[in-house]
Amino acid sequence: MNAKVKRFVLEPGRREMMLAGAAGLVLAAVGAMPRVSFAQTAGGPVSLAPLPYAPEALEPHIDAQTMSLHHDKHHQAYVTNLNKALSEHSQLATLTLPELLRRLPEVPEGVRNTIRNNGGGHANHAMFWSIMGPNAGGTPTGAVAEAITRDLGGFEDFKKTFNAAGTKQFGSGWVFVTADKAGKLEIVARPNQDTPLMEGKAVLMGNDVWEHAYYLKYQNRRADYLAAWWNVVNWKAVNDRYAAIRRGELI
Ligand code: MN3
């Protein structure tokens, strides 16, 4: 056995215990943060929340069929596969999802990739649905607007850099904005279902650049999808996440 691989610690740390108590309700309020409540339930420890709006609500920018398939089939599959892996490794079920993703190197090797892909997929999509909405778009508001001006050169530069990162991401992946506890923003792209949570960084917002997110309407035109996506970003929800991150609750 590799001596560097630490034995998986079953007891959640004090911080996780406090978060579990204090943050659950708030996290639910800011929209489906992938906080895994590992109390055992019939379908497994993780459940798929319904879309917080109708599948057609983001038309014409994201079509209803894409939304239905994306949520009901793709996201559901990540949840189902994550539950299966967790049911076979119940010791992992004591951790929050961000904690589980941050501690992937300690997860048993036989299930590590499954948890990486499906745990990442669940976290990413739960974030994604929560920061979009109908009658949204426009310019950023509140503390997020100030942080975009301070850290990302203003909204126009931010969109340009973010869209370029999404366009350049080869194959499937995501483009994210992370925020540290001081509120500093950064744009990062990751392949597959990887998430900055795996590096202990909180995700403020992000866009899915897998073809399943846009192909029915945009075909190969990923850049057009990235440009249109800003019309469905719910800045109120992004501000709620920003405040939660600054309280240390989304990590
Ligand atoms: Mn997706």
Residues whose N, C-alpha, C, O or C-beta is under 5 A from the ligand:
A	BS01	MN3	D208 W210
